[in-house]
Every structure is written in C-alpha cells, then in structure tokens.
C-alpha cells in the first residue's frame, strides 16, 4: 500500500488518513522537489530525510492509531489506523 508525498499548492500526504490491516507494509514516496520526513508522533517509526523521488517503507505489526508528520514541514500531518 502506498502513500504519496505531494505538492498540490502546499505539501501533504495523500491519502491523509488510511485504514489498514496488521501486517501491512506502507511505502511512502516523495513526489515533490523538496526533502521530507515521515516521523511517527510517538516514536514508532521515522524515515530520516527522504530526498525527492525517494521512498520509505514500514511494516505495521500491531493494531492502533499512528499519527505522523514531516519534521521539515510540521504542518504536514496524517494518520494510519491499523486493525
């Protein structure tokens, strides 16, 4: 399953909310011309800097709600719900 980092007049994650099953791997792809991060609000995962065109993947192995953001652009926020 994929999440895209987009620039549609302002950077963001698409989709901004996502519901998945335990065991699903999410791949984030940076489709902008700027660097970004995918950083869990509670420290569960963190990508480091993702260069333009780069990707980051994480496998969700437990249920819960995982809010995340970009450390470089803190207004970029999204949530993944794992059931």
ZIDAKA-V729090 format. One record per residue. RES is the residue in one small letter. PHI is phi in radians with two decimals (* if undefined). OMEGA is omega in radians with two decimals (none if undefined). Layout:
RES&PHI&OMEGA + RES&PHI&OMEGA
//
This chain:
x&*&-3.02 + x&-2.12&2.94 + x&-2.16&-3.12 + x&-1.89&2.98 + x&-1.56&-2.98 + x&-2.13&2.99 + x&-2.18&3.13 + x&-2.05&-3.06 + x&1.61&3.12 + x&-3.10&-3.08 + x&-1.14&3.10 + x&-2.95&3.06 + x&-1.76&3.12 + x&-2.32&0.03 + x&-1.35&-3.12 + x&-1.43&3.02 + x&-2.25&-3.06 + x&-2.60&3.05 + x&-2.05&-3.08 + x&-2.35&3.07 + x&-1.65&3.02 + x&-0.94&-3.14 + x&1.67&-3.14 + x&-1.40&3.03 + x&-1.75&3.07 + x&-1.80&3.05 + x&-2.03&3.06 + x&-1.66&3.09 + x&-2.14&3.12 + x&-1.51&-3.14 + x&-1.73&3.12 + x&-1.96&3.11 + x&-1.72&-3.12 + x&-2.10&3.04 + x&-1.30&3.12 + x&-2.52&2.96 + x&-2.23&2.97 + x&-2.10&-2.98 + x&-2.20&3.11 + x&-1.10&3.12 + x&-1.12&-3.10 + x&-1.87&3.04 + x&1.41&-3.11 + x&-1.24&3.13 + x&-2.55&3.11 + x&-2.80&-3.03 + x&-1.54&-2.84 + x&1.24&-3.11 + x&-1.34&3.07 + x&-1.82&-3.14 + x&-1.23&3.04 + x&-0.90&-3.11 + x&1.49&-3.10 + x&-1.46&-3.13 + x&-2.33&3.01 + x&-2.50&3.11 + x&-2.23&3.11 + x&-2.60&3.10 + x&-1.71&-3.14 + x&-1.54&-3.04 + x&-1.86&3.09 + x&-2.50&-3.14 + x&-1.30&3.09 + x&2.62&3.09 + x&-1.94&-3.03 + x&-2.10&3.06 + x&-1.45&3.12 + x&-2.57&-3.06 + x&-2.67&3.00 + x&-1.79&3.13 + x&-1.15&-3.11 + x&-1.39&-3.13 + x&-2.20&-2.99 + x&-1.06&3.08 + x&-1.27&3.08 + x&-1.41&-3.12 + x&-2.36&3.12 + x&-2.73&-3.11 + x&-2.46&3.01 + x&-2.07&3.06 + x&-1.82&-3.11 + x&-1.97&-3.12 + x&-2.05&none
//
